[in-house]
């Protein structure tokens, strides 16, 4: 499932909302995002660097809760089931 990061929404908030939606659970029932990734660093990675927004490009992937996430350019959150080995 793909989720767009809404304007004026941090990447970390978008991640929690997307996982909550995919796993059909309340966001407060999810484990702390900080248990798998530094939320401040994640937001800073895709923060605007000048007068424009969305000017940071890149991709980050990690597992959170029961999902595998890929964040693309800070604008799209792709949520897939976590692969269990």
N, CA, C and O atoms as a GROMACS GRO file, in nm:
protein
  340
    1UNK      N    1   0.083  -0.116   0.000
    1UNK     CA    2   0.000   0.000   0.000
    1UNK      C    3   0.089   0.124   0.000
    1UNK      O    4   0.191   0.128   0.068
    2UNK      N    5   0.050   0.224  -0.076
    2UNK     CA    6   0.124   0.349  -0.081
    2UNK      C    7   0.044   0.459  -0.015
    2UNK      O    8  -0.078   0.471  -0.034
    3UNK      N    9   0.114   0.541   0.063
    3UNK     CA   10   0.053   0.654   0.130
    3UNK      C   11   0.132   0.779   0.095
    3UNK      O   12   0.255   0.777   0.097
    4UNK      N   13   0.062   0.886   0.064
    4UNK     CA   14   0.128   1.013   0.039
    4UNK      C   15   0.144   1.087   0.171
    4UNK      O   16   0.054   1.088   0.254
    5UNK      N   17   0.260   1.149   0.189
    5UNK     CA   18   0.283   1.230   0.308
    5UNK      C   19   0.217   1.365   0.283
    5UNK      O   20   0.255   1.438   0.192
    6UNK      N   21   0.119   1.397   0.364
    6UNK     CA   22   0.045   1.521   0.348
    6UNK      C   23   0.134   1.641   0.377
    6UNK      O   24   0.228   1.634   0.457
    7UNK      N   25   0.104   1.751   0.310
    7UNK     CA   26   0.177   1.875   0.334
    7UNK      C   27   0.165   1.912   0.481
    7UNK      O   28   0.059   1.897   0.541
    8UNK      N   29   0.272   1.959   0.538
    8UNK     CA   30   0.279   1.999   0.680
    8UNK      C   31   0.266   1.881   0.775
    8UNK      O   32   0.234   1.900   0.893
    9UNK      N   33   0.291   1.760   0.727
    9UNK     CA   34   0.293   1.641   0.812
    9UNK      C   35   0.435   1.585   0.811
    9UNK      O   36   0.496   1.571   0.705
   10UNK      N   37   0.487   1.554   0.928
   10UNK     CA   38   0.622   1.498   0.934
   10UNK      C   39   0.622   1.355   0.879
   10UNK      O   40   0.519   1.288   0.878
   11UNK      N   41   0.737   1.313   0.835
   11UNK     CA   42   0.750   1.176   0.785
   11UNK      C   43   0.719   1.076   0.896
   11UNK      O   44   0.656   0.974   0.871
   12UNK      N   45   0.762   1.105   1.018
   12UNK     CA   46   0.738   1.011   1.127
   12UNK      C   47   0.589   0.996   1.156
   12UNK      O   48   0.542   0.885   1.183
   13UNK      N   49   0.515   1.105   1.152
   13UNK     CA   50   0.370   1.097   1.173
   13UNK      C   51   0.306   1.017   1.060
   13UNK      O   52   0.218   0.934   1.084
   14UNK      N   53   0.350   1.042   0.937
   14UNK     CA   54   0.296   0.968   0.822
   14UNK      C   55   0.325   0.819   0.835
   14UNK      O   56   0.240   0.737   0.801
   15UNK      N   57   0.442   0.782   0.884
   15UNK     CA   58   0.478   0.641   0.902
   15UNK      C   59   0.383   0.576   1.001
   15UNK      O   60   0.328   0.469   0.974
   16UNK      N   61   0.363   0.638   1.116
   16UNK     CA   62   0.275   0.581   1.219
   16UNK      C   63   0.132   0.569   1.167
   16UNK      O   64   0.065   0.468   1.190
   17UNK      N   65   0.084   0.673   1.098
   17UNK     CA   66  -0.051   0.668   1.043
   17UNK      C   67  -0.065   0.558   0.938
   17UNK      O   68  -0.166   0.487   0.935
   18UNK      N   69   0.035   0.543   0.851
   18UNK     CA   70   0.028   0.441   0.745
   18UNK      C   71   0.030   0.300   0.804
   18UNK      O   72  -0.047   0.214   0.762
   19UNK      N   73   0.117   0.277   0.901
   19UNK     CA   74   0.124   0.144   0.964
   19UNK      C   75  -0.004   0.116   1.042
   19UNK      O   76  -0.056   0.005   1.038
   20UNK      N   77  -0.054   0.215   1.112
   20UNK     CA   78  -0.179   0.199   1.185
   20UNK      C   79  -0.293   0.160   1.092
   20UNK      O   80  -0.373   0.073   1.124
   21UNK      N   81  -0.299   0.226   0.977
   21UNK     CA   82  -0.403   0.196   0.879
   21UNK      C   83  -0.387   0.055   0.823
   21UNK      O   84  -0.483  -0.021   0.816
   22UNK      N   85  -0.264   0.020   0.783
   22UNK     CA   86  -0.239  -0.112   0.723
   22UNK      C   87  -0.264  -0.226   0.821
   22UNK      O   88  -0.317  -0.330   0.783
   23UNK      N   89  -0.226  -0.205   0.947
   23UNK     CA   90  -0.242  -0.310   1.047
   23UNK      C   91  -0.377  -0.301   1.119
   23UNK      O   92  -0.405  -0.380   1.208
   24UNK      N   93  -0.459  -0.205   1.079
   24UNK     CA   94  -0.592  -0.186   1.136
   24UNK      C   95  -0.587  -0.182   1.288
   24UNK      O   96  -0.655  -0.258   1.357
   25UNK      N   97  -0.504  -0.091   1.339
   25UNK     CA   98  -0.488  -0.076   1.482
   25UNK      C   99  -0.476   0.072   1.517
   25UNK      O  100  -0.441   0.153   1.432
   26UNK      N  101  -0.505   0.105   1.640
   26UNK     CA  102  -0.491   0.242   1.687
   26UNK      C  103  -0.343   0.279   1.691
   26UNK      O  104  -0.260   0.198   1.732
   27UNK      N  105  -0.307   0.400   1.648
   27UNK     CA  106  -0.165   0.440   1.649
   27UNK      C  107  -0.100   0.428   1.786
   27UNK      O  108   0.020   0.399   1.796
   28UNK      N  109  -0.177   0.449   1.892
   28UNK     CA  110  -0.120   0.440   2.026
   28UNK      C  111  -0.092   0.296   2.068
   28UNK      O  112  -0.022   0.273   2.166
   29UNK      N  113  -0.144   0.200   1.994
   29UNK     CA  114  -0.119   0.058   2.023
   29UNK      C  115   0.010   0.008   1.958
   29UNK      O  116   0.058  -0.101   1.991
   30UNK      N  117   0.066   0.086   1.867
   30UNK     CA  118   0.191   0.046   1.800
   30UNK      C  119   0.309   0.064   1.894
   30UNK      O  120   0.304   0.146   1.986
   31UNK      N  121   0.415  -0.012   1.873
   31UNK     CA  122   0.535   0.009   1.954
   31UNK      C  123   0.594   0.147   1.922
   31UNK      O  124   0.568   0.203   1.816
   32UNK      N  125   0.673   0.202   2.013
   32UNK     CA  126   0.734   0.332   1.986
   32UNK      C  127   0.821   0.324   1.859
   32UNK      O  128   0.901   0.232   1.843
   33UNK      N  129   0.805   0.421   1.771
   33UNK     CA  130   0.885   0.425   1.650
   33UNK      C  131   1.033   0.432   1.684
   33UNK      O  132   1.117   0.379   1.612
   34UNK      N  133   1.065   0.498   1.793
   34UNK     CA  134   1.204   0.513   1.836
   34UNK      C  135   1.270   0.380   1.870
   34UNK      O  136   1.392   0.373   1.885
   35UNK      N  137   1.191   0.274   1.884
   35UNK     CA  138   1.250   0.143   1.914
   35UNK      C  139   1.318   0.083   1.791
   35UNK      O  140   1.394  -0.014   1.802
   36UNK      N  141   1.291   0.140   1.671
   36UNK     CA  142   1.352   0.085   1.549
   36UNK      C  143   1.429   0.188   1.468
   36UNK      O  144   1.515   0.152   1.388
   37UNK      N  145   1.399   0.318   1.488
   37UNK     CA  146   1.468   0.422   1.411
   37UNK      C  147   1.459   0.553   1.490
   37UNK      O  148   1.364   0.575   1.564
   38UNK      N  149   1.557   0.638   1.472
   38UNK     CA  150   1.557   0.769   1.538
   38UNK      C  151   1.458   0.861   1.466
   38UNK      O  152   1.486   0.902   1.353
   39UNK      N  153   1.345   0.894   1.527
   39UNK     CA  154   1.245   0.977   1.459
   39UNK      C  155   1.297   1.114   1.418
   39UNK      O  156   1.264   1.162   1.309
   40UNK      N  157   1.378   1.177   1.501
   40UNK     CA  158   1.432   1.308   1.466
   40UNK      C  159   1.523   1.299   1.345
   40UNK      O  160   1.520   1.386   1.258
   41UNK      N  161   1.604   1.196   1.339
   41UNK     CA  162   1.693   1.178   1.224
   41UNK      C  163   1.613   1.149   1.097
   41UNK      O  164   1.647   1.198   0.989
   42UNK      N  165   1.507   1.070   1.109
   42UNK     CA  166   1.423   1.040   0.994
   42UNK      C  167   1.358   1.167   0.939
   42UNK      O  168   1.358   1.190   0.818
   43UNK      N  169   1.302   1.249   1.028
   43UNK     CA  170   1.243   1.375   0.983
   43UNK      C  171   1.348   1.467   0.923
   43UNK      O  172   1.323   1.532   0.821
   44UNK      N  173   1.465   1.474   0.985
   44UNK     CA  174   1.571   1.561   0.935
   44UNK      C  175   1.621   1.517   0.798
   44UNK      O  176   1.659   1.600   0.716
   45UNK      N  177   1.620   1.388   0.774
   45UNK     CA  178   1.666   1.336   0.646
   45UNK      C  179   1.587   1.392   0.529
   45UNK      O  180   1.642   1.418   0.423
   46UNK      N  181   1.458   1.411   0.549
   46UNK     CA  182   1.371   1.459   0.442
   46UNK      C  183   1.324   1.603   0.462
   46UNK      O  184   1.233   1.648   0.392
   47UNK      N  185   1.384   1.675   0.555
   47UNK     CA  186   1.343   1.814   0.582
   47UNK      C  187   1.387   1.905   0.468
   47UNK      O  188   1.484   1.879   0.398
   48UNK      N  189   1.312   2.012   0.453
   48UNK     CA  190   1.348   2.113   0.353
   48UNK      C  191   1.482   2.176   0.392
   48UNK      O  192   1.513   2.191   0.510
   49UNK      N  193   1.559   2.213   0.292
   49UNK     CA  194   1.690   2.270   0.318
   49UNK      C  195   1.699   2.417   0.279
   49UNK      O  196   1.808   2.474   0.280
   50UNK      N  197   1.590   2.476   0.244
   50UNK     CA  198   1.589   2.616   0.204
   50UNK      C  199   1.447   2.666   0.198
   50UNK      O  200   1.363   2.630   0.280
   51UNK      N  201   1.420   2.748   0.100
   51UNK     CA  202   1.287   2.804   0.086
   51UNK      C  203   1.188   2.707   0.024
   51UNK      O  204   1.067   2.728   0.031
   52UNK      N  205   1.239   2.600  -0.037
   52UNK     CA  206   1.149   2.503  -0.099
   52UNK      C  207   1.130   2.383  -0.007
   52UNK      O  208   1.215   2.354   0.077
   53UNK      N  209   1.020   2.316  -0.024
   53UNK     CA  210   0.995   2.195   0.053
   53UNK      C  211   1.012   2.074  -0.038
   53UNK      O  212   1.003   2.085  -0.161
   54UNK      N  213   1.036   1.962   0.022
   54UNK     CA  214   1.048   1.839  -0.056
   54UNK      C  215   1.169   1.835  -0.146
   54UNK      O  216   1.167   1.769  -0.250
   55UNK      N  217   1.275   1.905  -0.107
   55UNK     CA  218   1.393   1.907  -0.193
   55UNK      C  219   1.497   1.804  -0.154
   55UNK      O  220   1.605   1.799  -0.213
   56UNK      N  221   1.466   1.722  -0.058
   56UNK     CA  222   1.557   1.614  -0.021
   56UNK      C  223   1.512   1.488  -0.091
   56UNK      O  224   1.395   1.452  -0.084
   57UNK      N  225   1.603   1.421  -0.157
   57UNK     CA  226   1.571   1.299  -0.231
   57UNK      C  227   1.641   1.180  -0.167
   57UNK      O  228   1.749   1.194  -0.110
   58UNK      N  229   1.580   1.064  -0.178
   58UNK     CA  230   1.641   0.943  -0.127
   58UNK      C  231   1.536   0.844  -0.085
   58UNK      O  232   1.416   0.872  -0.088
   59UNK      N  233   1.582   0.728  -0.047
   59UNK     CA  234   1.495   0.619  -0.006
   59UNK      C  235   1.549   0.558   0.122
   59UNK      O  236   1.669   0.536   0.136
   60UNK      N  237   1.460   0.530   0.215
   60UNK     CA  238   1.494   0.464   0.340
   60UNK      C  239   1.396   0.350   0.361
   60UNK      O  240   1.276   0.367   0.343
   61UNK      N  241   1.448   0.233   0.398
   61UNK     CA  242   1.362   0.117   0.427
   61UNK      C  243   1.395   0.062   0.565
   61UNK      O  244   1.511   0.058   0.606
   62UNK      N  245   1.291   0.020   0.635
   62UNK     CA  246   1.310  -0.041   0.766
   62UNK      C  247   1.184  -0.117   0.805
   62UNK      O  248   1.078  -0.097   0.745
   63UNK      N  249   1.196  -0.203   0.903
   63UNK     CA  250   1.082  -0.278   0.957
   63UNK      C  251   1.030  -0.206   1.082
   63UNK      O  252   1.108  -0.158   1.164
   64UNK      N  253   0.898  -0.201   1.094
   64UNK     CA  254   0.835  -0.140   1.210
   64UNK      C  255   0.705  -0.214   1.237
   64UNK      O  256   0.624  -0.235   1.148
   65UNK      N  257   0.688  -0.253   1.362
   65UNK     CA  258   0.572  -0.331   1.402
   65UNK      C  259   0.570  -0.459   1.318
   65UNK      O  260   0.666  -0.536   1.322
   66UNK      N  261   0.464  -0.483   1.244
   66UNK     CA  262   0.456  -0.602   1.159
   66UNK      C  263   0.466  -0.566   1.012
   66UNK      O  264   0.421  -0.641   0.925
   67UNK      N  265   0.525  -0.449   0.984
   67UNK     CA  266   0.531  -0.398   0.847
   67UNK      C  267   0.673  -0.367   0.803
   67UNK      O  268   0.762  -0.342   0.885
   68UNK      N  269   0.693  -0.369   0.673
   68UNK     CA  270   0.818  -0.324   0.612
   68UNK      C  271   0.785  -0.194   0.540
   68UNK      O  272   0.692  -0.188   0.459
   69UNK      N  273   0.861  -0.089   0.569
   69UNK     CA  274   0.833   0.042   0.513
   69UNK      C  275   0.945   0.087   0.422
   69UNK      O  276   1.062   0.059   0.447
   70UNK      N  277   0.907   0.156   0.316
   70UNK     CA  278   1.002   0.224   0.230
   70UNK      C  279   0.951   0.366   0.213
   70UNK      O  280   0.838   0.388   0.170
   71UNK      N  281   1.035   0.462   0.248
   71UNK     CA  282   1.000   0.602   0.233
   71UNK      C  283   1.076   0.655   0.114
   71UNK      O  284   1.199   0.643   0.107
   72UNK      N  285   1.004   0.712   0.020
   72UNK     CA  286   1.063   0.759  -0.105
   72UNK      C  287   1.055   0.912  -0.109
   72UNK      O  288   0.946   0.969  -0.109
   73UNK      N  289   1.170   0.976  -0.111
   73UNK     CA  290   1.181   1.122  -0.124
   73UNK      C  291   1.102   1.198  -0.017
   73UNK      O  292   1.072   1.316  -0.036
   74UNK      N  293   1.069   1.134   0.093
   74UNK     CA  294   0.994   1.199   0.198
   74UNK      C  295   0.852   1.232   0.160
   74UNK      O  296   0.782   1.304   0.232
   75UNK      N  297   0.807   1.179   0.047
   75UNK     CA  298   0.673   1.211  -0.001
   75UNK      C  299   0.581   1.091  -0.007
   75UNK      O  300   0.459   1.106  -0.005
   76UNK      N  301   0.637   0.972  -0.014
   76UNK     CA  302   0.556   0.850  -0.024
   76UNK      C  303   0.605   0.748   0.078
   76UNK      O  304   0.725   0.727   0.094
   77UNK      N  305   0.510   0.686   0.147
   77UNK     CA  306   0.541   0.577   0.240
   77UNK      C  307   0.478   0.451   0.182
   77UNK      O  308   0.356   0.443   0.167
   78UNK      N  309   0.560   0.353   0.149
   78UNK     CA  310   0.513   0.225   0.098
   78UNK      C  311   0.515   0.127   0.216
   78UNK      O  312   0.619   0.107   0.279
   79UNK      N  313   0.399   0.067   0.244
   79UNK     CA  314   0.386  -0.026   0.357
   79UNK      C  315   0.354  -0.164   0.302
   79UNK      O  316   0.256  -0.182   0.229
   80UNK      N  317   0.436  -0.261   0.339
   80UNK     CA  318   0.418  -0.399   0.297
   80UNK      C  319   0.426  -0.488   0.420
   80UNK      O  320   0.482  -0.448   0.522
   81UNK      N  321   0.373  -0.609   0.411
   81UNK     CA  322   0.390  -0.702   0.522
   81UNK      C  323   0.538  -0.730   0.545
   81UNK      O  324   0.616  -0.741   0.451
   82UNK      N  325   0.575  -0.741   0.670
   82UNK     CA  326   0.713  -0.773   0.706
   82UNK      C  327   0.740  -0.918   0.672
   82UNK      O  328   0.661  -1.006   0.704
   83UNK      N  329   0.852  -0.942   0.606
   83UNK     CA  330   0.890  -1.080   0.574
   83UNK      C  331   0.942  -1.149   0.699
   83UNK      O  332   1.030  -1.096   0.767
   84UNK      N  333   0.890  -1.262   0.728
   84UNK     CA  334   0.934  -1.342   0.844
   84UNK      C  335   1.025  -1.451   0.794
   84UNK      O  336   0.986  -1.530   0.708
   85UNK      N  337   1.145  -1.457   0.846
   85UNK     CA  338   1.239  -1.562   0.807
   85UNK      C  339   1.244  -1.671   0.910
   85UNK      O  340   1.318  -1.768   0.894
   0.00000   0.00000   0.00000
